[in-house]
Amino acid sequence: MRYTVGSESMKPNDGWRPTRLEEALGPAAGRFFGTGYRTVTQELEGERGHPDVFEGVGHVSYPEDWSVREDGSRRTPHLSTIDAVTLPLRAISRTWSRPPGEYVSAIHLRAGSQPWLNLETVPVVIEPAAPPEDTGKSRSFTASVGNIKARLCLTRSTMDTEPYQAGATDIYEELYRSTDCVTTLTNFDSSSGVLEAEHEFTRPTETQEAPVGLECEFWPSVTVIDYLVTMGQIVQVLMAKRQGADREGGQLWMRTMSIQLPSPPAPLPASITSRTAPTHERLIERDGRRIQLITTDSSTSTGVRVVAQLAHVEEQ
């Protein structure tokens, strides 16, 4: 049975036709937020010490074709926002005891001023922090992963959750890679810059082990990584439409991103709509290069909100 959130139809502007995401950005293969992120491997070593802090080292490996230009040349791999989410979530799931029915309710990311290139040695430090609302049902952690700073909030669901069978597969270690999404751009308002889309998330078909760890009671479901990569691609389309930013002519850099998830994960398969609007845009020149900046605010029919600030840096 398909889980549909939000039934209102979106009528396209005159002259706009529904467009598949791949028509706007190119094939998913060869794009990091397309399918490239699924091929990245991460290993994590470390332990919780005293005081209550996890200190470890991540080892991240990107395949050669993680992100490829049209001419076949490969981009230099660097630490990504996905690494800065999955490594802490894996450490938290392994290190601190977890109440049943807990899910990711918010993440806040801030990238460093330069890409982190030493992927063989990525320092990871995590410690508990005061939750934004002390309801007794939430936990927060701060994390530094390389030079990316993160805050992660976890909330215990009030819904009845199904008990899980013990297995060997962690959602944020492996299973999140298996969810597919087909996105259709349904409406673009050139005056306001508002871009609307429909997203069809589908569950994996192959037989898998029962999940363990964070959000295992909800699996198969839409994860925070699904929102991160999907809305990241939507913003790429918006930058191309608004600013003419071409991924072939520069490097896209996600400076900050905040994702708020007010409800437990939506079960798969799921049909979700989104609306993304630019809230701030500007162009600067630095060291002879043009840098296009955009801040966007996205909302989905699942109640998820994504606020992102991205920069497109022209290649010299």
N, C-alpha and C positions, 0 to 999 in steps of 0.2 A: 504494500500500500504506500502511495506517495504522500508525503507530508507537505502540504502547501500552506505557506504563510503569506497572508496578504492577497486578497483576491481582486483588488481594484485593477482594472486594465489601464494601460498607459497609451494614449493616442499620440502618434508621432507628429512632429511639426510637418507642415507642407514641405515637400522636397526631401524629407528624411525617410529612409527606408530602414527597417530592422537589419542590423549588420552583425554578423558573428565577430567575436573578439579577434579571431585569427585574421580576418580580413583587414582589420585596422592595424594590428601589430605584427602580423606575419605568423608563420607556423609556431606552435608551442614548443616544438623541438628546437633547441638552440637558444631559447630564451629562459633565463633563470626562473622568473616567476611563472613561466609556462609549464615546463616539465623539468627544467634543469635542477631545481632544488631537490627533486626526488632522488637524484643520483649522488648527492653529497653524502659522505659518510662521516660520522662523528663518534669519537671515543672519549670517554671521560674517566679520569683517575682522580682520587681525592677522598677525603673523609672529614667528618665533623670533629672539630676540636673544642678547646675551651679558651675563651667563652664560646657560646653557641654559634659558631661560624663554620661554614663549609669552605675549605680551601682545596683547590685542585687544579688540574691542568687538562685542557681539552686538546684533542688532536683531530683536525678537520681536513678532509681530503676531497678536493674537487676534481672531477674528470676533465679531460682536455676540452670536451665539447659542452661544458656547463653553460657557456654563453658565447655564441658565434656570430660574427658579422656576416653580411651578405656575401662578402668576398671570400669567406671561409676562414679569415683570421680569427684567432681566439683571444678573448679578453683575459687579462691577468686576474686570477682568483683572489678574493679577499674575504675577510670575515663578514658574514651577512646578518641581517636582523633575525633571520630564521635561526641561525646558530645561537644568537643571543637570547632566543626564547626556549628552544628545545634543550640546550645544555642545562640551564638552571632548572627547568621543569623536571628533567631526569634526575638531577641531583636532589631536588626537594622530595620527589617521589621515593627515592631510595633512602634518604637520610632521616627525614622527619616522619613520625607516625601520621597516618592519614585517616580522617573520619570517612565513613562510607558516604557516597553521594556528593563528594566535593568536586567542584569544577572551576576552571579558570574564569574569573569574572572581570578581570581587567589586566592589561599590560600597558606599560609606558616605557618607551625606548628613546634613548638619545645617543646618536652616533658621535664618535670622536671627530676631531678636525681633519684627520687623515685616515685613509683606509688601513685596516690592520692586515698586514701581508704575511706575517709569520704564523702560518696555519698549523705548523707542527707543534708549536708551543703557545697555547692560548690560556693565560691565567684566568681562573674562574673563582670568584669569591662571592659567597651568598650568606646573608644573615637575616633573621627575622626582624620585622619592623612593625610598628603600630599600625593596625588596619585603619582605613579611612573612616569607618564607622564601627564602633565597638559594640556589635550586636551579639557577640558570642558565637556567631556563625561564620566569621570571616578570619582569614589569616593573610598577612602581607609579608613579602620578602623583598629586600633590595639585592641587586646582583651587579657585579661588574664582570663582563666577558670580553677579554681583550681591552679595547678602549671604548666599548659600548656599555652604557649604563642602563639598567633596567629596574623596574619595579613591577612585581607580579602579585596579583591579588587572587586569592582562592576563597570560594564561598561554598558552604554546605547547603545542598538543596533541601527544601522543605517537602519536596515531592517524594512519594514512595519510589524507591529504586529497587530494581531486580538484583538479587544477590548474584555474584559472578562466580564462575568456576575458575579454580586456579589454573593458570597457564604460564606461558613464558614470554609473552610479547607485550612490551610496553607501548602504549599509543604514541607517546611523544619520542619514542626511539625508532619505531618502525611503521606502525599502522597508519599514521597520518599521511604517509606517502601514497597510500593506495586509493584515496578518494579522488574521483574524477569530477570535473566541472565543465559544463558547456555554458558559455555566457553569450547572450545576445544583447547588443546595444539597441535599445528600443526607441529612445528619444534623446535628441540633443537640441537645446535652446542656445543658439549662437549668441544671443544678446546677454543672457544671464550666465551662460557657461554651464548650466545644469545638465548633467548627463544621467540618464536613467537606463537601467539594465535589468535583465532577468537572468537568473543563475539556476541551472539544473545540476544539483549535486547528486551523484550516484554512488552507491556502496560497492565495495569490491565484490567480485563474483567468485573468486577462488576460495577454497576452503582454508581457513586460518585457525591458528590456535586461539583459545580464549584470551582476552586481554587481561593485563594486570596493571595496578597502579592508578594514577590519576585519571578520572573520567571513565574507568573501565566499566562502571555500571551502566553507562549511557551508550556504549559502543554497539553498533556503528553509528556515528554521529558527526555533525559538522564541528570541526575543531577551530581553535583560534588561528592556527596556521592557514586553514582554508580561507578565513576572512582576510588574513594578512596578504596572501599572494593574490587573491581575487581583487581586492580593493586596490592593491598596489598596481595591478594591470589597468584597472579603470582610471587611475590617476595618470598613468602613462598615456592613455588615449586622450585624456583631457589636456595634458600638456601639449600633445601633438596638435590638437584642434585649436587650442587657445594661443599657443606660443610657437608652433612650428617646430617643437623639439623633436629631433629625429634620433632614435637610438643608434643609428649608423654613424651619426656625426658627433657623438659625445658619450659621456658616461653619466648615468642616472645615479644619484646619491640620495638615499632616504635619510634625512637629517633627524627627524623626530617622528614618532608615531604613537598614538594612544588608541587602544581598542577597549571599549567597555561592552561587556556581555551581561545584561541584567538577568538572563534566564539560563537554565540548564541547556546543554547542547541539544540542538534540533536533531531528531533521528533521521537517518538516511533511509531511502532517498528523500530529498527535500527540494522544493521549488521556492526560491527566495527572490524578492525584488530589491533593488537598491536605487538610491538617489544621491548623487555626488555633486557638490557645488564648490567652486573656488571662492575662498574668502579673502585671499590676499595674493597679489602677483606683482613681481618686479623683476627688472633686469639690471644686473650690475656687471662691470668689467673689472677684472683683476688679473694682473700680470699678462695683459694682452689677450685674455680669454673672456668670452661672454659667459656669464652664469645666469641662467633663468631660474627664478625661485617661484614656487607656488605652494600655498597652503590650502588644503581642501577639507571639507566636512562631509562625511558620508553617513547615511542612515539606511538601515535595512528593515525589511518587513518582519524580521525576528527581533527587532528592538536593539540590535547592535549598532553602536556608533563608532566611527573610525575618523580620527582627526590626524592628518599627516602633513608634514612639510618636506618637500622634495626639492632637489636642485639638479639641473641639467647643466653639466660642465662641458663646454665645447672642447674637442680634442685639437691640439695644435698640430 
